[in-house]
Amino acid sequence: MDFEQARFNMIEQQIRPWQVLDPAVLQLLSLVRREDFVPAALRHLALGDTELPLATGRRMLAPRVEARLLQDAQIQPHERVLELGTGNGYLTALLCHQAAEVVSVDPDAALLDAVRANLRRLGLTRCDLVQGDPARGCPSKAPFDVIVLTGSLHEVPAALLAQLRPQGRLLAIVGDEPVMQAVRIQGGARTELFDTVAARLPGATEPSPFVF
């Protein structure tokens, strides 16, 4: 398979049409090989417009969603970033290229070991992988300039917002299937970014079905 041609197609046919136009983001997507972060049996699908299953039954976000989150985070080189849900580590690698430091939290020790080895192979050393509950964040290492969630929540809890610096920003996919939205929360203001649907963040709690 010609991965370089497939990568070009991914950027031009999937990502640009989703209004990802930041030259730095597009260049980064062309450099970081997404196929190196998926199970071997799925490498041929790594650059397609689809979510991919991870070994634990979770799903990897589609490339266009990862690209929009990355662009809308507007990460600066001096900033500290918290990623909630490491997954296969592709978005982690993209964040590591942009930020001064990345802390990434995931409950799956085996996934974290694989991601750690991949990041080390790529020379990305500014990332601290932490085994824990992504839905709780990482209060011991707060505050952060940016928090990015790789799975959805019914709503963003105040405990996560409390881990942001003043004027820091949090990007999350909120709501319930079939209606979810990616949002950016900054300084108490909430901006709706785009409609999408994503699997739940590990550890996320569901709303009570009872109404009183």
C-alpha positions as CSV (number, residue, x, y, z in Angstrom):
1,M,0.0,0.0,0.0
2,D,1.2,3.5,-0.8
3,F,0.9,5.2,2.6
4,E,2.3,8.5,1.4
5,Q,-0.4,8.8,-1.3
6,A,-3.0,7.7,1.2
7,R,-1.8,10.3,3.7
8,F,-2.0,13.0,1.0
9,N,-5.6,11.9,0.2
10,M,-6.5,11.9,3.9
11,I,-5.3,15.5,4.3
12,E,-6.8,16.8,1.1
13,Q,-10.1,14.8,1.0
14,Q,-11.0,14.4,4.7
15,I,-9.2,17.0,6.7
16,R,-9.2,20.2,4.7
17,P,-12.9,19.9,3.9
18,W,-13.5,19.9,7.7
19,Q,-12.0,23.4,7.8
20,V,-8.6,22.3,9.1
21,L,-6.5,24.9,7.4
22,D,-3.7,25.7,9.9
23,P,-0.5,25.1,8.0
24,A,1.4,23.9,11.1
25,V,-1.3,21.3,11.8
26,L,-1.4,20.1,8.2
27,Q,2.3,19.8,8.1
28,L,2.3,17.8,11.4
29,L,-0.3,15.4,10.0
30,S,1.9,14.8,7.0
31,L,4.9,14.0,9.2
32,V,3.5,11.8,11.9
33,R,2.7,8.3,10.5
34,R,-0.8,7.4,11.7
35,E,-0.4,3.8,10.5
36,D,2.4,3.3,13.1
37,F,-0.2,3.7,15.9
38,V,-2.8,1.2,14.9
39,P,-2.9,-2.6,15.3
40,A,-0.9,-4.3,12.5
41,A,-4.0,-5.9,11.0
42,L,-5.6,-2.5,10.6
43,R,-2.7,-0.6,9.1
44,H,-4.3,-0.5,5.7
45,L,-7.3,1.3,7.2
46,A,-5.3,3.7,9.3
47,L,-5.7,6.7,7.0
48,G,-9.4,6.1,6.1
49,D,-12.3,8.3,7.2
50,T,-13.4,6.0,10.0
51,E,-13.0,5.2,13.6
52,L,-10.8,2.1,14.3
53,P,-11.1,-0.4,17.1
54,L,-8.4,-0.7,19.7
55,A,-7.5,-4.0,21.4
56,T,-9.6,-3.1,24.5
57,G,-12.9,-2.6,22.7
58,R,-12.5,1.1,22.5
59,R,-12.3,3.1,19.3
60,M,-9.8,5.5,17.8
61,L,-11.3,8.9,16.7
62,A,-11.5,9.5,12.9
63,P,-8.6,11.5,11.5
64,R,-10.8,14.6,10.7
65,V,-12.0,14.7,14.3
66,E,-8.5,14.4,15.7
67,A,-7.3,17.2,13.3
68,R,-10.1,19.5,14.3
69,L,-9.5,19.1,18.0
70,L,-5.8,19.7,17.4
71,Q,-6.4,22.9,15.4
72,D,-9.1,24.2,17.8
73,A,-6.8,23.6,20.8
74,Q,-4.4,26.3,19.4
75,I,-1.5,24.9,21.5
76,Q,1.5,27.1,22.0
77,P,5.1,25.8,22.4
78,H,5.3,26.9,26.0
79,E,2.1,25.2,27.2
80,R,1.3,22.1,29.3
81,V,-1.3,19.8,27.9
82,L,-3.4,17.1,29.6
83,E,-4.8,14.4,27.3
84,L,-7.5,12.3,28.8
85,G,-7.6,8.9,27.1
86,T,-4.3,8.0,25.6
87,G,-5.6,5.2,23.5
88,N,-3.2,4.2,20.8
89,G,-1.1,7.3,21.2
90,Y,-1.5,9.0,17.8
91,L,-3.0,12.2,19.1
92,T,-0.6,12.0,22.0
93,A,2.3,12.2,19.5
94,L,0.7,15.1,17.7
95,L,0.3,17.0,21.0
96,C,3.9,16.2,22.0
97,H,5.1,17.9,18.8
98,Q,3.3,21.1,19.7
99,A,3.5,21.5,23.5
100,A,6.2,22.0,26.1
101,E,4.8,19.0,28.1
102,V,2.0,16.5,27.7
103,V,0.5,14.4,30.5
104,S,-1.7,11.6,29.1
105,V,-4.0,9.5,31.3
106,D,-5.4,6.1,30.5
107,P,-6.6,3.1,32.5
108,D,-5.0,0.5,30.3
109,A,-1.4,-0.4,31.3
110,A,-0.7,-2.5,28.2
111,L,-1.7,0.3,25.9
112,L,0.4,2.8,27.8
113,D,3.4,0.5,27.5
114,A,3.0,0.2,23.8
115,V,2.5,4.0,23.4
116,R,5.5,4.7,25.6
117,A,7.7,2.5,23.4
118,N,6.4,4.2,20.2
119,L,7.0,7.7,21.5
120,R,10.5,6.8,22.6
121,R,11.2,5.4,19.2
122,L,10.0,8.7,17.7
123,G,12.2,10.7,20.0
124,L,9.3,12.3,21.8
125,T,10.4,12.7,25.4
126,R,8.1,15.5,26.7
127,C,5.2,13.2,27.5
128,D,4.3,11.7,30.9
129,L,2.0,8.7,30.5
130,V,0.0,8.1,33.7
131,Q,-2.2,5.0,34.4
132,G,-5.4,6.3,35.9
133,D,-9.0,7.3,35.4
134,P,-9.3,9.8,32.6
135,A,-12.7,11.0,33.8
136,R,-11.0,12.3,36.9
137,G,-8.2,14.1,35.1
138,C,-4.8,14.4,36.8
139,P,-5.2,16.9,39.7
140,S,-1.8,16.0,41.1
141,K,-0.1,17.5,38.0
142,A,-2.5,20.4,37.5
143,P,-2.8,23.2,36.4
144,F,-2.8,22.8,32.6
145,D,-3.0,25.3,29.8
146,V,-5.0,22.8,27.6
147,I,-7.1,19.7,28.3
148,V,-8.1,17.5,25.4
149,L,-10.6,14.6,25.9
150,T,-10.4,11.7,23.3
151,G,-13.8,10.3,24.3
152,S,-17.2,11.7,24.9
153,L,-18.9,12.8,28.1
154,H,-22.6,13.6,28.9
155,E,-21.3,16.9,30.3
156,V,-17.9,18.2,31.4
157,P,-17.5,18.0,35.2
158,A,-16.4,21.0,37.2
159,A,-13.5,18.9,38.6
160,L,-11.9,18.8,35.1
161,L,-12.4,22.5,34.6
162,A,-10.7,23.2,37.9
163,Q,-7.5,21.7,36.5
164,L,-7.2,24.5,33.9
165,R,-5.1,27.6,34.3
166,P,-7.0,30.9,34.2
167,Q,-7.9,31.3,30.5
168,G,-6.9,27.7,29.8
169,R,-9.1,25.8,27.4
170,L,-10.7,22.4,27.5
171,L,-11.8,20.5,24.4
172,A,-14.4,17.8,24.7
173,I,-17.2,16.0,22.9
174,V,-20.3,16.2,24.9
175,G,-23.9,14.9,24.7
176,D,-25.6,11.5,24.1
177,E,-26.0,9.5,21.0
178,P,-27.1,10.4,18.4
179,V,-26.5,14.1,19.2
180,M,-23.1,15.2,20.4
181,Q,-21.0,18.3,19.9
182,A,-17.3,19.1,20.2
183,V,-16.9,22.1,22.4
184,R,-14.2,24.4,23.6
185,I,-14.5,25.8,27.1
186,Q,-12.3,28.8,28.0
187,G,-12.7,31.4,30.8
188,G,-16.2,30.1,31.5
189,A,-17.3,30.6,27.9
190,R,-18.4,27.7,25.8
191,T,-17.9,27.6,22.1
192,E,-19.6,24.9,20.0
193,L,-17.2,23.7,17.3
194,F,-18.8,20.9,15.3
195,D,-21.2,18.0,15.5
196,T,-19.9,14.5,15.8
197,V,-20.3,11.2,17.8
198,A,-17.6,9.5,19.8
199,A,-17.4,6.5,22.2
200,R,-17.5,7.3,25.9
201,L,-14.3,8.3,27.7
202,P,-13.2,5.5,30.0
203,G,-14.6,6.1,33.5
204,A,-17.3,8.5,32.3
205,T,-20.5,8.4,34.3
206,E,-23.9,8.4,32.7
207,P,-26.8,10.6,33.7
208,S,-29.5,9.2,35.8
209,P,-32.4,7.8,33.7
210,F,-34.8,8.9,36.4
211,V,-36.5,12.3,36.3
212,F,-38.3,13.7,39.4
